[in-house]
């Protein structure tokens, strides 16, 4: 019995090591890319997607790699009155397939293969979004599950639907449920999917059984696919568990283009503003490592049009200082960086933000990232994050959360570094500061500075 327990322990350790190595291979640094939701909502089509990918390819040298089609690619009528009546496209085995009305290259059983090949030819990676579960249409018709003896009704948990999307039933934690997800990921791997965003699974509710099933199905394909779990805020109590399965998991609800938002009901957290992320990220400090990345949601910058996933078509309501602050915070915390802008209408100011190689390097290559917990009382609404770089380099991000400009002087020790004199360079402006024993800080309302300190 002891020998059996010892063997089982060794096997579980080996499996965990293999899983950890796989995570590092799939997403060794925080994924960077573009997602269609903030600008197109449910409505992205093949022409619009290709136009954005063509622009994303111009940003690839800066690290922007993943092109992700968000929710609704299987809907023939994405602006229909209800999600359940938007003309879902399914194959004979109950799997969602692209609407041929909107993605003409998907005809003749191609699915997204031709489109994924086109993305790959641009040197980029291809991603899609799903809501967890099995389509009601598949269950009503009790369609057979590919590669198995099961049918849709064997896999469906009809007592479980997503609170905000009733187009699917949940998937049971049984052999039929696993067979359904296995068939789904086998199809996606055949198409050439590199990134899978799964919604209604990380919170509201937290569905660990389906997370495990999807992760297992991805492993069986043999294809490196980033698993992104949404929405948040994922509870910190799930950290050890969720990082076993996903490369990304949301630690916030949807973040939109505002500093803060007023909610009608106590406890509501949709939408979140940039200010909210400052409260959501600190508890996750230390978790961003080993191919696993707490995700502070997308960057709602630039033009959010023609059909944003929330609100009316518009240019982002964030000020340039607020956009810089959001990008800096996500970089110093090593969150994934996913653009929401309509890239075909990218303005110069937004382009300058997202092509700063020094700031992107902080997100991709720093370590020991953490907020300073104890700042002097006179710092008011200042927040500070620190991180380490190569060859002893240190990074400091200083944020002004106040609604008015800030001016103060801080010693390096007050900012978490060793006492004495240091030289620094501000990474947004490129300005070099003379060697000194203190740092003069002057920031606009909701502004920031990011320093490389020697």
C-alpha positions in Angstrom: 0.0 0.0 0.0 2.8 2.4 0.9 4.6 1.5 -2.4 1.4 2.3 -4.3 0.9 5.7 -2.5 4.6 6.5 -3.2 4.1 5.7 -6.9 0.9 7.7 -7.0 2.7 10.7 -5.4 5.6 10.5 -7.9 3.1 10.3 -10.8 1.2 13.4 -9.6 4.4 15.3 -9.1 5.5 14.4 -12.6 2.1 15.5 -14.1 2.3 18.8 -12.2 5.9 19.3 -13.5 4.8 18.6 -17.1 1.8 20.9 -16.7 4.1 23.7 -15.4 6.6 23.2 -18.3 3.7 23.3 -20.7 2.5 26.5 -19.3 5.9 28.1 -19.7 6.0 26.9 -23.4 2.5 28.2 -24.2 2.8 31.7 -22.5 6.3 32.3 -21.2 5.5 36.0 -21.0 2.2 37.8 -20.6 0.2 37.4 -23.9 -0.1 40.6 -26.0 -2.6 41.2 -28.8 -5.9 42.6 -29.9 -9.5 41.5 -29.2 -12.6 42.6 -31.2 -15.0 43.1 -28.3 -14.3 46.8 -27.3 -14.7 48.1 -30.9 -17.1 45.5 -32.6 -19.0 43.7 -29.8 -20.9 40.8 -31.4 -20.5 42.2 -35.0 -17.0 41.5 -36.2 -17.0 40.0 -39.7 -14.2 38.6 -41.9 -13.5 41.8 -43.7 -13.3 43.8 -40.5 -11.2 41.2 -38.8 -8.7 41.1 -41.7 -8.5 44.8 -41.7 -7.5 44.9 -38.1 -5.1 42.0 -38.4 -3.3 43.8 -41.2 -2.8 46.7 -38.8 -1.8 44.4 -35.9 0.9 42.9 -38.1 2.5 46.4 -38.2 2.7 46.3 -34.4 4.1 42.8 -34.2 7.7 44.0 -33.8 6.6 45.6 -30.4 5.2 42.2 -29.1 1.5 42.5 -30.2 0.8 38.9 -31.4 -2.7 37.5 -30.8 -5.6 38.4 -32.9 -8.8 37.3 -31.1 -12.4 37.2 -32.4 -14.6 37.7 -29.4 -18.2 36.6 -28.8 -20.7 36.0 -31.5 -18.7 34.7 -34.5 -21.3 31.9 -34.8 -24.3 34.2 -35.0 -25.9 34.9 -38.3 -27.8 37.8 -36.8 -25.5 39.3 -34.1 -27.8 42.3 -33.5 -31.0 40.2 -32.9 -33.3 40.9 -30.0 -32.0 38.1 -27.7 -28.9 35.9 -27.6 -30.9 32.7 -28.0 -32.5 33.9 -31.3 -29.4 35.1 -33.2 -29.2 32.3 -35.7 -26.4 30.2 -34.2 -24.4 28.1 -36.7 -23.7 24.5 -35.5 -22.2 21.5 -37.2 -23.7 18.0 -37.1 -22.1 17.3 -33.7 -23.4 20.3 -31.9 -20.2 22.4 -32.1 -20.4 26.1 -32.9 -19.0 27.0 -36.3 -18.4 30.4 -37.9 -21.5 32.0 -39.6 -20.9 31.8 -43.3 -22.9 35.0 -43.7 -20.1 36.9 -41.9 -17.0 34.7 -42.5 -17.3 33.5 -46.2 -14.0 31.6 -46.0 -15.6 29.2 -43.5 -17.8 27.5 -46.2 -17.3 23.9 -47.3 -16.5 22.8 -43.8 -13.4 24.9 -43.5 -14.5 26.6 -40.2 -11.8 29.1 -39.2 -9.0 27.1 -40.8 -8.5 29.3 -43.8 -8.7 32.5 -41.7 -6.3 31.1 -39.1 -3.9 30.2 -41.9 -4.1 33.7 -43.2 -3.4 35.1 -39.7 -0.4 32.8 -39.3 0.9 33.9 -42.7 1.2 37.4 -41.2 3.4 36.1 -38.4 0.6 36.4 -35.8 -1.5 34.0 -33.7 -5.2 33.4 -33.9 -7.8 33.3 -31.1 -11.5 32.9 -30.5 -14.0 33.4 -27.7 -16.6 31.0 -26.4 -19.1 31.0 -23.6 -18.7 27.8 -21.6 -21.2 25.0 -22.2 -23.1 23.3 -24.9 -25.6 25.1 -27.2 -29.3 24.6 -26.4 -29.9 23.9 -30.0 -27.6 20.9 -29.8 -29.3 19.6 -26.7 -32.8 20.1 -28.1 -31.8 18.1 -31.1 -29.8 15.6 -29.0 -27.0 15.7 -31.5 -24.2 13.0 -31.4 -20.9 14.0 -29.8 -18.1 13.4 -32.3 -15.7 10.6 -31.5 -17.9 9.1 -28.8 -20.9 7.0 -28.0 -22.6 10.0 -26.3 -25.2 12.5 -27.3 -25.7 16.2 -26.3 -28.3 15.4 -23.6 -25.7 13.1 -21.9 -23.4 16.1 -21.5 -25.7 18.9 -20.8 -26.5 20.3 -17.3 -29.9 21.8 -18.1 -30.2 23.3 -14.7 -27.2 25.5 -15.3 -27.1 28.5 -17.7 -24.8 31.5 -17.7 -26.6 34.4 -15.9 -26.0 36.8 -18.7 -26.0 34.5 -21.8 -28.7 31.8 -21.9 -27.7 30.4 -25.3 -25.9 27.4 -23.7 -26.4 24.9 -21.0 -23.6 24.0 -18.6 -21.6 20.8 -19.2 -21.8 18.0 -16.7 -18.7 16.7 -14.9 -18.9 13.3 -16.5 -17.5 11.3 -19.4 -20.0 12.7 -21.8 -19.1 16.2 -20.8 -15.4 15.5 -21.3 -16.1 14.0 -24.6 -17.9 17.1 -25.7 -15.0 19.4 -24.8 -12.6 16.9 -26.3 -14.5 17.1 -29.6 -14.6 20.9 -29.4 -10.9 21.4 -28.8 -10.0 18.8 -31.5 -11.9 20.9 -34.0 -10.3 24.2 -32.8 -6.9 22.7 -33.0 -7.6 21.5 -36.5 -8.6 25.1 -37.4 -5.3 26.4 -36.0 -6.5 28.2 -32.9 -3.7 29.5 -30.7 -5.8 31.3 -28.0 -9.1 30.4 -26.4 -11.0 32.9 -24.3 -13.7 31.1 -22.3 -16.4 33.2 -20.6 -18.8 32.8 -17.7 -16.3 30.4 -16.0 -13.9 32.3 -13.8 -16.5 34.1 -11.7 -20.3 34.6 -11.8 -20.1 31.5 -11.4 -16.7 29.8 -10.8 -16.9 26.5 -12.8 -13.8 24.6 -11.9 -15.1 21.3 -13.3 -15.5 22.9 -16.8 -12.1 24.6 -16.4 -10.5 21.2 -15.8 -12.4 19.6 -18.7 -11.3 22.3 -21.2 -7.7 22.3 -20.0 -7.6 18.5 -20.3 -9.1 18.7 -23.8 -6.5 21.3 -24.8 -3.7 19.0 -23.6 -5.1 16.1 -25.6 -4.9 18.1 -28.8 -1.1 18.4 -28.5 -1.4 22.0 -29.7 -0.1 24.9 -27.6 -3.3 27.0 -27.0 -3.5 29.8 -24.4 -6.5 29.3 -22.1 -7.9 32.7 -21.0 -10.6 32.5 -18.3 -13.2 35.2 -17.9 -14.8 37.2 -16.4 -13.7 38.3 -13.0 -13.1 39.2 -10.4 -11.7 35.7 -9.8 -11.5 35.1 -6.0 -8.0 35.0 -4.6 -9.0 31.8 -2.7 -9.0 30.1 -6.2 -5.5 31.2 -7.1 -3.6 28.0 -6.5 -6.3 26.0 -8.3 -7.0 28.2 -11.3 -3.3 28.6 -12.2 -3.0 24.9 -12.6 -5.3 25.1 -15.7 -5.3 28.5 -17.3 -2.6 30.7 -18.6 -4.7 33.9 -18.0 -7.6 34.5 -15.6 -9.5 37.7 -15.1 -9.0 39.5 -11.7 -11.6 42.2 -12.6 -15.0 42.5 -14.2 -15.1 44.2 -17.6 -13.0 47.4 -17.6 -14.3 50.1 -19.8 -13.2 53.7 -20.7 -13.7 55.6 -17.5 -11.7 56.4 -14.4 -14.7 55.4 -12.2 -18.3 54.5 -12.8 -21.4 55.1 -10.7 -23.4 51.9 -10.1 -27.1 51.9 -9.3 -27.1 49.0 -7.0 -24.7 48.3 -4.1 -22.3 45.4 -4.9 -22.5 46.0 -8.7 -19.1 46.0 -10.3 -19.9 46.3 -14.0 -18.4 48.2 -15.6 -15.1 48.8 -13.8 -13.0 51.8 -14.3 -9.2 52.2 -14.3 -9.3 53.3 -10.7 -10.7 49.9 -9.7 -7.7 48.0 -11.0 -5.5 49.6 -8.4 -7.6 47.7 -5.7 -7.8 44.4 -7.7 -4.2 43.8 -8.7 -2.3 44.1 -5.4 -3.6 40.9 -3.8 -2.4 39.0 -6.9 1.2 40.3 -6.6 3.5 37.3 -6.9 1.1 35.2 -9.0 2.4 36.6 -12.3 5.1 34.1 -13.1 5.8 30.7 -14.6 3.5 31.1 -17.6 0.5 32.1 -15.5 -0.8 35.6 -15.6 -3.5 37.4 -13.6 -5.5 39.4 -16.2 -6.6 43.0 -15.5 -8.7 43.0 -18.8 -8.4 44.9 -22.0 -7.1 48.3 -22.9 -10.2 50.3 -24.1 -8.1 52.9 -26.0 -8.6 54.8 -29.2 -11.7 54.4 -31.3 -14.4 52.1 -29.8 -16.5 51.7 -32.9 -18.5 50.8 -35.0 -20.4 48.6 -32.4 -18.6 48.5 -29.1 -19.5 45.7 -26.7 -20.9 48.3 -24.3 -22.3 51.8 -24.9 -22.5 53.9 -28.0 -19.7 54.2 -30.7 -17.2 56.7 -29.4 -13.5 57.6 -29.0 -12.3 56.3 -25.6 -13.4 58.6 -22.8 -10.1 58.0 -21.0 -7.7 61.0 -21.0 -4.3 60.4 -22.4 -2.9 60.5 -18.8 -5.5 57.9 -17.8 -4.6 55.6 -20.7 -0.9 55.9 -19.9 -1.7 55.1 -16.2 -3.7 52.0 -17.1 -1.0 50.7 -19.5 1.7 51.4 -16.9 -0.1 49.6 -14.1 -0.7 46.5 -16.2 2.9 46.5 -17.3 4.4 46.8 -13.8 2.0 44.1 -12.6 2.8 41.9 -15.7 -0.8 41.6 -16.8 -1.5 40.4 -20.3 -1.9 43.4 -22.7 -4.9 43.1 -25.0 -5.8 46.1 -27.1 -9.5 47.0 -27.6 -9.1 49.8 -30.2 -10.4 49.7 -33.7 -6.9 49.4 -35.2 -8.0 50.6 -38.6 -8.7 54.0 -37.0 -5.6 54.2 -34.7 -4.7 57.7 -33.7 -1.2 59.0 -33.3 -1.4 59.3 -29.5 -2.6 55.8 -29.0 0.0 54.4 -31.4 2.7 56.2 -29.4 1.5 54.6 -26.2 1.4 51.0 -27.5 4.8 51.2 -29.3 6.9 52.2 -26.3 9.4 49.4 -26.3 10.8 50.2 -22.8 7.4 50.1 -21.2 6.5 46.9 -23.0 9.8 45.4 -21.8 8.7 45.9 -18.2 5.5 43.9 -18.8 7.4 41.1 -20.7 10.7 40.7 -18.8 10.6 42.2 -15.3 10.3 40.2 -12.1 9.6 40.6 -8.3 6.7 42.9 -9.2 4.8 44.2 -6.2 3.1 47.3 -4.8 4.6 49.2 -1.9 2.4 48.6 1.1 3.6 51.3 3.4 4.0 54.8 2.0 4.5 58.0 4.1 1.3 59.7 5.2 2.1 62.8 3.2 1.9 60.9 0.0 -1.9 61.1 -0.1 -3.4 59.4 -3.1 0.0 58.2 -4.5 0.4 54.5 -5.3 3.8 52.9 -6.1 4.7 49.6 -7.7 8.3 48.2 -7.9 9.9 45.5 -10.0 13.4 44.2 -10.9 15.0 44.1 -14.3 18.2 42.7 -15.7 21.6 43.4 -14.2 20.3 44.9 -11.0 18.1 47.4 -12.7 15.0 48.5 -10.7 11.7 49.8 -12.0 9.4 52.2 -10.1 5.9 53.2 -11.2 4.4 56.1 -9.4 0.7 56.9 -9.8 -1.4 59.9 -8.8 -5.0 58.7 -8.1 -6.1 62.1 -7.0 -8.4 64.3 -9.1 -5.8 67.2 -8.9 -2.1 67.5 -9.9 0.5 66.3 -7.5 3.9 67.6 -6.6 6.2 66.1 -3.9 9.8 65.0 -3.2 10.5 61.5 -2.1 13.7 59.8 -1.0 14.6 56.6 -2.7 14.2 54.8 0.6 10.6 56.1 0.9 10.1 54.5 -2.5 11.4 51.1 -1.4 14.9 51.3 -2.7 18.2 51.6 -0.9 19.2 54.9 0.6 21.8 57.0 -1.2 22.1 58.5 -4.7 20.6 56.9 -7.8 20.2 57.9 -11.4 17.0 57.3 -13.2 15.3 57.5 -16.6 11.6 58.1 -17.1 10.5 55.5 -19.7 7.5 57.4 -21.2 9.4 60.6 -21.9 12.9 59.2 -22.1 14.1 62.0 -19.8 17.2 61.3 -17.7 17.3 62.5 -14.2 20.6 63.5 -12.6 22.0 61.3 -9.9 20.4 62.4 -6.6 19.3 61.1 -3.2 15.7 62.0 -3.9 13.1 61.9 -6.7 11.0 65.0 -7.6 7.5 63.8 -8.5 5.2 66.0 -10.5 2.1 64.3 -11.9 -1.2 65.4 -13.4 -4.5 64.2 -12.1 -4.8 60.4 -12.7 -1.2 60.5 -14.2 1.9 58.4 -13.7 5.6 58.1 -14.3 7.6 54.9 -14.8 11.3 55.0 -13.9 14.2 52.8 -14.6 16.5 53.3 -11.7 20.2 52.5 -11.6 
